[in-house]
Amino acid sequence: MSIILLFVLLIFFVFLGIPIAVCIGLAALTTIILVGLGIPFTLLPAQMYSGMNSFTLMAIPFFILAGEIMNRAGLTIRILNLAEACVGHIRGGLAHVNIVASMIMAGVSGSGAADTAAIGTAMIKNMKEKGFKLNFAVVLTAAASTVGPIIPPSVLFILYGFLTNVSVGKLFLGGVIPGILMSIGLMVCSYIICLKEGYGKAHEKFEIKRLTKAGKEGLLALIVPFVIIFSITTGFATATESGVIAVVISLILGLIFKTLTKKETLYGAIIDSTHSTAIIFLILATSAVFSNILVRSQFQFLVIDTLHSITSSPILSLFLIIVFILIIGMFVDVTPILIMFATPMAQVGEQLGFDPVFFGVVIVIASMIGSITPPVGGLLLISASIGKIPIADTFKILIPFVLTLVLILLLIVLVPQIVTFLPNLLME
């Protein structure tokens, strides 16, 4: 009863347009009052504080700040130039540039929203001017940005690792191959659409000279993910310490490019990253109470019993869990999904016998697919606002991209080594 009421209230408050952090808190508080779960109100502030009080979570503001500095350091344009030099000669060149640029940006910011805003601002208008339909450019930008939190560094993997006690370093490594596969799948999907629609190339042929010129500055962006992965896998630094290293590198690159010389540039990066961090930590605070209700109501055992009543196959059970996440993702943004469900779902995954790193990567990818599905797809909303079109105009063209990402996810489920290969190879 308490679980049903909790979800009904959450969806009700979301549809009222209340900020998601407040929705989660209101749903939890109302459930406690109506059901009488025996949780004293005096304990709620302590629960909210404990949801944020972690050294591991300190990595989040550092990685967000590093991403903001890199964006303001003019790295986005350099990444776009590099991507265009690599794939601009392929049919529908700008579409592939968008995807490759998002993949490179993923190794810089670790945030899907940041990738969408940075790439979308630069690419959507450009693609429209080159003859691409606006709704295609908007949807492509949102879909490509789902790779942002999968290729390391990743704010979502840090959250998941903190909530479930899974190694953040292994999650980072586990996301590398899936992120690349997602990008390749989106490029194939885009190529087919561009072929059908008759979209052209950004330039006629591949040129080593163009690639060399773009690579001199664009490849500097890859320093950040390589340093982060190296420092974590070798034990040189924790995830949080790696976040500090990322900030230092981003500042150095900003000085090299001479784009952080103005006081306002760095100040703006700090303000924006503080705002993004505050939103995440407020959701963490209210979700701590929400998750506590799920645990008290034995949500994980309810899920296990329900799955066992439907099928005895762990793989089919995981498919059903993915469907559940995808449905929830239509109404709730990816960050609160993980914060609310990571702990109970990880226990379900353990009961089903799945590798914790593999299970975590699958849950995060499923949550990211939900971030581009209406009506509350966060990345789709950001991209549509940049393109200045209503969400309804994106529905038809969105379908092939969502199906592509779902097929990639199913492939990962059927071949777990796609996730576990690198963590097992590079970390004990």
C-alpha positions in Angstrom: 0.0 0.0 0.0 2.7 2.5 1.0 4.7 1.8 -2.2 1.7 2.3 -4.5 0.8 5.5 -2.7 4.4 6.7 -2.9 4.6 6.3 -6.7 1.1 7.7 -7.3 1.9 10.8 -5.3 5.3 11.2 -7.0 3.7 11.1 -10.5 0.9 13.4 -9.4 3.3 16.0 -8.1 5.5 15.7 -11.3 2.5 16.4 -13.5 1.6 19.5 -11.4 5.0 20.9 -12.6 6.6 21.0 -9.2 10.4 20.8 -9.2 11.5 17.2 -9.0 13.4 17.5 -5.7 10.3 18.9 -4.1 8.1 16.2 -5.7 10.2 13.5 -4.2 10.2 15.1 -0.7 6.4 15.8 -0.8 5.6 12.3 -2.0 7.7 10.8 0.8 6.4 13.1 3.5 2.7 12.6 2.5 3.2 8.8 2.5 4.7 8.9 6.0 1.8 11.0 7.3 -1.0 9.0 5.6 0.3 5.5 6.1 2.0 5.9 9.4 5.3 4.2 8.8 6.6 5.1 12.3 9.4 7.4 11.1 9.7 10.3 13.5 9.8 13.7 11.8 12.8 14.6 13.9 14.8 12.0 12.0 14.0 13.4 8.6 16.6 16.2 8.6 19.3 13.6 9.7 18.3 11.3 6.9 18.4 14.1 4.3 21.8 15.2 5.6 23.2 11.6 5.5 22.0 11.4 1.9 24.5 14.1 1.0 27.3 13.5 3.5 30.0 11.5 1.6 33.6 12.1 0.5 32.8 10.2 -2.8 30.0 12.6 -3.7 32.5 15.5 -3.5 33.7 14.3 -6.9 30.4 15.6 -8.5 31.0 19.3 -8.0 34.6 19.0 -9.2 33.7 17.1 -12.4 30.9 19.5 -13.1 33.2 22.5 -12.6 35.8 20.9 -14.8 33.2 20.5 -17.6 32.0 24.1 -17.3 35.6 25.4 -17.4 36.4 23.3 -20.5 33.3 24.5 -22.2 34.1 28.1 -21.5 37.7 27.5 -22.5 36.4 27.1 -26.1 37.0 23.4 -26.2 33.6 22.7 -27.7 34.5 24.4 -31.0 37.8 22.6 -31.1 36.0 19.2 -30.5 33.5 20.0 -33.3 36.4 20.8 -35.7 38.1 17.5 -34.8 34.9 15.6 -35.3 34.2 17.2 -38.6 37.7 16.4 -39.8 37.1 12.8 -38.9 33.6 12.1 -40.2 32.5 15.2 -42.1 33.0 13.4 -45.4 30.4 10.7 -44.7 26.8 11.0 -46.0 25.0 13.3 -43.6 28.4 14.5 -42.3 27.1 17.1 -39.8 24.9 14.4 -38.1 28.0 12.2 -37.6 30.0 15.3 -36.4 27.3 15.8 -33.8 27.6 12.2 -32.5 31.4 12.1 -32.5 31.6 15.5 -30.8 29.2 14.3 -28.1 31.3 11.2 -27.6 34.5 13.3 -27.2 32.6 15.7 -24.9 31.5 12.8 -22.8 35.1 12.4 -21.8 35.2 16.0 -20.6 32.1 16.9 -18.8 30.5 13.6 -17.5 27.1 15.1 -17.8 24.4 14.5 -20.5 22.8 17.9 -19.9 26.1 19.7 -20.3 26.8 17.8 -23.5 23.3 18.6 -24.9 23.7 22.3 -24.1 27.2 22.7 -25.4 26.8 20.6 -28.6 23.2 21.7 -29.2 24.0 25.4 -29.1 26.8 25.0 -31.7 25.2 22.3 -33.9 21.4 22.6 -34.2 21.4 26.0 -35.9 24.3 24.9 -38.1 22.5 21.7 -39.2 19.3 23.6 -40.0 21.3 26.1 -42.2 22.9 23.1 -44.0 19.5 21.7 -45.0 18.7 19.3 -42.1 15.2 19.2 -40.7 15.1 21.0 -37.4 13.3 18.2 -35.6 16.0 15.8 -36.8 18.8 18.0 -35.5 17.1 18.4 -32.1 16.4 14.7 -31.6 19.9 13.7 -32.8 21.6 16.1 -30.4 19.5 14.7 -27.5 20.1 11.1 -28.4 23.9 11.6 -28.9 24.1 13.2 -25.5 22.9 10.0 -23.8 26.5 8.8 -24.2 27.7 11.7 -22.0 27.3 9.9 -18.6 28.3 6.5 -20.0 31.9 7.3 -21.3 34.0 8.3 -18.2 34.1 10.5 -16.3 30.4 10.2 -15.3 28.5 11.9 -12.5 25.8 9.2 -12.7 28.4 6.4 -12.1 29.7 8.3 -9.1 26.2 8.5 -7.7 25.5 4.8 -8.4 28.8 3.8 -6.9 28.2 5.8 -3.8 24.6 4.5 -3.3 25.5 0.8 -3.9 29.1 0.5 -2.8 30.3 -0.5 -6.2 33.7 0.6 -7.4 33.4 3.9 -9.3 36.6 3.1 -11.2 35.2 -0.2 -12.4 31.9 1.5 -13.4 34.0 4.1 -15.3 35.8 1.4 -17.2 32.6 -0.6 -17.7 31.0 2.3 -19.5 33.8 2.8 -22.2 32.8 0.0 -24.7 29.0 0.4 -24.2 29.4 4.2 -24.8 31.3 3.6 -28.0 28.7 1.0 -29.2 25.9 3.5 -28.5 27.7 6.1 -30.6 28.3 3.7 -33.5 24.6 2.6 -33.3 23.4 6.2 -33.5 25.8 6.8 -36.4 24.3 3.9 -38.4 20.8 5.0 -37.6 21.6 8.6 -38.7 23.3 7.4 -41.9 20.1 5.5 -42.9 18.0 8.5 -42.2 20.3 10.9 -44.0 20.4 8.5 -47.0 16.6 8.5 -47.1 16.3 12.2 -46.6 19.1 13.1 -49.0 21.2 15.0 -46.5 24.7 15.8 -47.8 28.3 15.8 -46.5 30.0 18.5 -44.6 32.9 18.3 -47.0 33.6 16.1 -50.0 36.6 14.0 -49.0 38.7 13.0 -46.0 41.9 15.0 -45.8 44.9 14.2 -43.6 45.8 17.9 -43.5 42.4 18.9 -42.1 42.6 16.1 -39.5 46.1 17.0 -38.4 45.2 20.7 -38.0 42.1 20.0 -36.0 43.8 17.2 -34.0 46.5 19.5 -32.6 44.0 21.3 -30.3 41.0 19.0 -30.3 42.9 16.0 -29.0 43.9 18.0 -25.9 40.3 17.3 -24.8 41.2 13.6 -24.4 43.8 14.4 -21.8 41.1 14.6 -19.1 39.5 11.1 -19.5 42.8 9.4 -19.9 44.3 11.0 -16.8 41.1 10.2 -14.8 41.0 6.6 -15.8 44.8 6.2 -15.3 44.7 7.8 -11.9 41.8 5.7 -10.7 42.9 2.3 -12.2 46.4 2.6 -10.8 45.2 3.7 -7.4 47.0 7.0 -7.7 43.8 8.9 -6.9 40.2 8.3 -5.8 37.3 9.5 -7.9 37.1 12.7 -5.8 40.8 13.4 -6.1 40.5 12.7 -9.9 37.8 15.4 -10.0 40.3 17.9 -8.5 42.9 16.8 -11.1 40.3 17.3 -13.9 39.7 20.9 -12.6 43.4 21.7 -12.6 43.9 20.3 -16.1 40.9 22.3 -17.4 42.4 25.5 -15.9 45.7 24.7 -17.5 44.0 24.2 -20.9 42.1 27.4 -20.5 45.3 29.2 -19.9 46.9 27.5 -22.9 44.0 28.5 -25.2 44.0 32.0 -23.5 40.3 31.8 -23.0 40.1 32.1 -19.2 41.9 35.5 -19.1 38.7 37.3 -18.3 37.5 37.2 -14.7 33.9 36.9 -15.8 34.6 33.6 -17.7 35.9 31.7 -14.7 33.3 33.3 -12.4 30.5 32.2 -14.7 31.8 28.7 -14.7 31.9 28.5 -10.9 28.3 30.0 -10.6 26.8 27.6 -13.1 28.6 24.5 -11.7 27.4 25.5 -8.2 23.9 25.8 -9.4 24.0 22.3 -11.1 25.6 20.8 -8.0 23.0 22.3 -5.7 20.2 20.7 -7.7 21.8 17.3 -7.6 22.4 17.5 -3.8 18.9 18.7 -3.1 17.6 15.7 -5.0 20.0 13.5 -3.0 18.6 14.9 0.3 14.9 14.4 -0.5 15.6 11.0 -2.2 17.2 9.7 0.9 13.8 9.8 2.7 12.1 8.4 -0.4 14.6 5.5 -0.6 14.2 4.9 3.1 10.5 4.3 2.6 11.2 1.9 -0.2 13.6 -0.1 2.0 11.2 -0.1 5.0 8.4 -1.3 2.7 10.7 -4.0 1.4 10.5 -2.8 -2.2 13.3 -5.0 -3.3 11.6 -8.2 -2.1 8.4 -7.1 -3.7 10.3 -6.8 -7.0 12.0 -10.2 -6.6 8.7 -11.9 -5.8 7.0 -10.2 -8.8 9.8 -11.2 -11.1 9.8 -14.8 -9.8 6.0 -15.0 -10.3 6.5 -14.0 -14.0 9.7 -15.9 -14.9 12.6 -17.9 -13.4 15.1 -16.6 -15.9 17.5 -13.9 -14.6 17.9 -12.5 -18.2 14.1 -12.1 -18.6 13.9 -10.6 -15.1 16.6 -8.1 -16.1 14.6 -7.2 -19.3 11.5 -6.6 -17.1 13.6 -4.3 -14.8 14.8 -2.4 -17.9 11.2 -2.0 -19.0 10.3 -0.6 -15.5 13.2 1.9 -15.6 12.2 3.0 -19.2 8.6 3.6 -18.1 9.7 5.5 -15.0 12.1 7.5 -17.2 9.1 8.8 -19.1 8.0 10.7 -16.0 11.1 11.2 -13.8 14.6 12.5 -14.8 17.6 10.3 -14.7 19.3 11.6 -11.6 16.4 11.1 -9.2 15.7 7.7 -10.8 19.1 6.5 -9.8 19.0 8.1 -6.3 15.6 6.5 -5.6 16.1 3.1 -7.1 19.8 2.3 -7.2 20.0 0.8 -3.8 17.0 -1.5 -3.9 17.6 -2.4 -7.6 21.2 -3.3 -6.8 20.0 -5.7 -4.2 17.6 -7.2 -6.7 20.5 -7.6 -9.2 22.6 -9.4 -6.5 19.7 -11.8 -5.8 19.5 -12.5 -9.5 23.2 -13.3 -9.6 24.4 -10.4 -11.9 27.9 -8.8 -11.7 27.4 -5.5 -9.8 29.4 -3.5 -12.3 27.5 -5.0 -15.2 24.2 -4.4 -13.5 25.0 -0.8 -12.6 26.0 0.1 -16.2 22.8 -1.5 -17.5 20.7 0.5 -15.1 22.4 3.8 -15.9 22.1 3.2 -19.7 18.4 2.4 -19.3 17.9 5.5 -17.2 19.7 7.6 -19.9 17.4 6.3 -22.6 14.5 7.5 -20.4 16.1 11.0 -20.5 15.1 11.4 -24.2 11.6 9.9 -23.9 8.6 12.3 -23.5 6.9 13.8 -21.7 9.7 14.5 -19.1 12.8 13.6 -21.1 15.3 16.0 -19.7 17.8 15.9 -22.6 15.1 16.2 -25.2 13.6 19.2 -23.4 17.0 21.0 -23.4 17.6 20.2 -27.0 14.1 21.3 -28.1 14.4 24.5 -26.2 17.7 25.3 -28.0 16.0 24.4 -31.4 12.9 26.4 -30.3 10.4 23.7 -31.3 7.6 22.0 -29.4 8.3 18.5 -28.0 5.4 17.1 -30.0 7.3 17.8 -33.2 10.1 15.4 -32.2 7.9 12.3 -31.5 8.1 10.7 -35.0 11.8 11.1 -35.6 12.6 10.1 -32.0 11.4 6.5 -32.5 14.3 5.1 -34.6 16.9 6.6 -32.2 15.2 5.2 -29.1 14.9 1.8 -30.7 18.6 1.9 -31.7 19.6 2.6 -28.1 17.3 -0.1 -26.7 18.8 -2.6 -29.2 22.3 -1.7 -28.1 21.2 -2.1 -24.4 19.7 -5.6 -25.2 23.0 -6.6 -26.9 24.9 -5.5 -23.7 22.5 -7.6 -21.6 23.1 -10.7 -23.8 26.9 -10.1 -23.9 27.9 -8.9 -20.4 31.6 -9.1 -21.3 31.0 -5.8 -23.2 30.9 -4.2 -19.8 33.1 -6.4 -17.7 36.0 -6.9 -20.0 37.9 -3.7 -19.3 37.3 -3.6 -15.5 38.4 -7.2 -15.2 41.5 -6.5 -17.4 42.7 -3.3 -15.7 41.4 -3.6 -12.1 41.4 -6.4 -9.6 
